[in-house]
Structures are given as structure tokens and as C-alpha cells.
Amino acid sequence: QVQLVESGGGLVQPGGSLRLSCAASGLILSRDNMGWYRQAPGKQRELVAARARDGGTTYADSVKGRVTISTDNAKNTVYLQMNSLKPEDPAVYYCNLNTPLGTPRGPWGQGTQVTVSS
């Protein structure tokens, strides 16, 4: 059974940084397509960053240059390093398995809340 557990969210000032973690069980992350998503209140869930099975990465325009998705194969964990956080970044962040087309296909975890406020 696949399980994804997100952590690392919190309150940060504008311009600050956070590293989100997604620990996986029931699968080997390095062999799969992964994505980080976020959902702000009243908005649809959106893909923020994706890492393909071959290691290629893609980012939403809204976060490009500020966010990096990476994987620690030994820990079976995928990370989202977020820098220069902006007031428009607050949301619940989720990780998920992706299809080759970049759409989610796995179970959703509880997510981790990111808040940006001075």
C-alpha cells in the first residue's frame, strides 16, 4: 500500500525559506514520477514541481527559480526546497505520484501547511 507523508511546513517571513519533505512507503520513489502540488483556500490544487523517472524536472512559472525538487533515494524521500517565499505562496502542499503527463495518480496525504507572513 502506497503512503505519502508530507512534513516541513510552517510560518515563514516573506523572503524566507522552507524545505518540505515527502516520505514514501510502499514504493521506490526513484523509479517513479513525482510531483509537489499546492492548494490555497478557494483555489484548485495546482502542480508546483515535478520530477520524472529519468530525473528531469519541471516547475510552474509562479515558482520557477525559487523552488527545487529533489530526491534522497536512501531515505526514499522527495523534497521541495522553497526560497524567496512570497505572500502568494501560502497553501497546503502535497506530494503525489504522477502520470507521465504530469497529473496526479496516487493517494493524497494530509499535506503540510505553508504560511508566509511578516
MARLOGU-809914 format. One record per residue (C-alpha): x, y, z; residue in three letters. Coordinates in steps of 0.5 Angstrom, whole numbers, plus 2048, in hexadecimal, padded with zeros to 3 digits. Example, Ala and Ser with C-alpha at 12.3 -4.5 7.8 and 13.67 -1.06 7.14 Angstrom:
MARLOGU-809914
8197F7810Ala
81B7FE80ESer
This chain:
MARLOGU-809914
800800800Gln
8038077FEVal
80380C803Gln
806813803Leu
807817809Val
80981F808Glu
80C82380DSer
81182980EGly
80B82F80DGly
80B835812Gly
80B83C812Leu
81084080FVal
81184780DGln
81184A806Pro
818848803Gly
819842808Gly
81A83B806Ser
817834808Leu
81982D806Arg
813829805Leu
813821806Ser
80F81B803Cys
811815806Ala
80E80F802Ala
80D808804Ser
80A8027FFGly
80E8047F9Leu
8158067F7Ile
81580E7F5Leu
81B80E7F1Ser
8178097ECArg
81180E7EBAsp
80F8147E9Asn
80D8197EFMet
80A8207F0Gly
8098257F5Trp
8028297F5Tyr
7FF82E7F9Arg
7F88307FAGln
7F78377FDAla
7F0839800Pro
7EB83A7FBGly
7EF8377F5Lys
7F08317F2Gln
7F682C7F3Arg
7FC82E7EEGlu
80282B7EDLeu
80882E7EFVal
80E82A7EDAla
80F8237EAAla
81581E7EAArg
8158197E4Ala
8178127E5Arg
81D8147E1Asp
81F81A7E5Gly
81C81F7E1Gly
8198257E5Thr
81382A7E3Thr
8118307E7Tyr
80B8347E7Ala
80C83B7E4Asp
80A83E7EBSer
81083B7EFVal
81583A7EALys
81C83C7ECGly
81A83C7F3Arg
8188347F4Val
81C82E7F3Thr
8198277F3Ile
81E8217F5Ser
81E81A7F8Thr
8228167FDAsp
82280F7FBAsn
82580C801Ala
81F810805Lys
81A80E800Asn
818816801Thr
81781B7FCVal
8188237FETyr
8168297FCLeu
81B82F7FDGln
8178357FDMet
81B83C7FDAsn
8198437FDSer
8128427FFLeu
80C8477FDLys
806849800Pro
8028457FAGlu
80683E7FCAsp
80283C803Pro
7FE836801Ala
7FD82F804Val
80382B800Tyr
8028247FETyr
80781F7FACys
8048197F6Asn
8068147F0Leu
8058177E9Asn
8038147E3Thr
8088157DDPro
80381B7DBLeu
80481E7E2Gly
7FE81D7E5Thr
7FD81A7ECPro
7FB8137EDArg
7FD8117F4Gly
7F98117FAPro
7F98187FDTrp
7FD819804Gly
7FB81E809Gln
7FF824806Gly
80482980AThr
80183080BGln
806836809Val
80483C80CThr
808843809Val
80784980ESer
80B84E811Ser
